[in-house]
C-alpha cells in the first residue's frame, strides 16, 4: 500500500528533474529555444493534482531556480507562483478543453 507522502515524493522528484533540465548547458544557438521545464512541470501538477501542488510549492521551486541560476531572489519564484495560481484557479475548465486549446492555454501561461 502506498503512503500518502509518496505522491509528494514523485512531485518533488519531477520538480528536481525539471530544475536539472533548466540548468543544463546548451549551445548558444539553442538557448532561445529552451523550454521552461519548471513552469511546464508545475502547470502539469497543478492541473493533475491541484490539492497536492499549490502556490507554495511553485514559490519554493521558483526560489530554488533563482538560487541555481544566480539571479535576483524571488523573480522566478513570483512568476512560477502566478503561473501555478492561474492554472490551479481554472483547472476544472482547462481539463475539459480540447488538446489544442489546452496547448494554447499552457503556451499563454508560459509567456507569463
N, C-alpha and C positions, 0 to 999 in steps of 0.2 A: 504494500500500500504506500502511495506517495505521501510525503509530508506536505503540509500547506506551504512551508517555506521553500519547497523545491521549485515551485513556479517562479518565485523571485530570483532564485539562483540562475535559472535559464534566462530570465530577462536581463540580469546583470552580466551574464556571460556574453550575450549578444551585444549589449552596450559596450563592453570591453573590446569585443571584436571590431565593432564599428569605430571605436577610438583608435585602435591599432591601424585600421584601414585609412583613417583620416590623417594619420601622421606618416604613412608610408611614403617614402620619397618617389617622386615621379620625374621624368624628364621635363624640362622647362616648357616644351611644346605642348605637353598633355595636361599641364597644371590647370588651365582654364576649364577643362572638361572633367575635372574630378568631381564626382557626385558627393553630395553632403550625406555621408553614410550615417552619421549620428542622427540627423534630422529624420532620415527615412526610417531608421530603426525605432526611434521614439514615436513617430507617427503610426507605424505599424502596431506597436504595442498599445498605443492609446486607442486605436480602433479595435484591436483584437481583445484586449483585457483592460478596459478603462478603470476597473475597480482596483487594479494592481499597479498600473503605471499612471502617475499623476504629474502635476506641475512640479512638485518637489523632486521627483525622480529626474525630470528633464532639467531642472535647475542644477542639481548635483552633477549630472552628466555633462552639462554645458560648462560648469565650473572646472571639471576635470579636463575638458578640451581646452579651455583657456590656459590652464596650467601647462598642459602638454605643448601647446603652440607658443607659449610665452607672450601672449597678448594681454591686453588690459583685462583685469579680472572682472567678470560679470557681464561682459558684452555678449559673448556667445551664450552664456547662461540665460540671460534675459531673452535672447532670440529663441532659444530652444524651449523656454518656458511658455512664451507667447504662442509658438507654433503648436506645441502639445496642447495648450489650453484650447486653441481654436479647433484642433482635431477632436479632442475629447468632448468639447461642448456640443458638437453636432454629430457624434459618432453614429447614432442611430439613422440619421438621414444619409450620411455618407455610405454606410453599409448597404443601403437599398439602391444606390445609384448603379448604373451600368459600369462596366470595366473602364471604358474610355472616359466617362465622367469622373470616376474615381481618380484616374490618372491625371486628369486636368486639375482636379482639386488638390492633389498631392503636389503637382508641379507649382501651383499658385502658393501653397503653403511653404514650399521650399524657397520661393522667392523672398519670403519674409526674412 
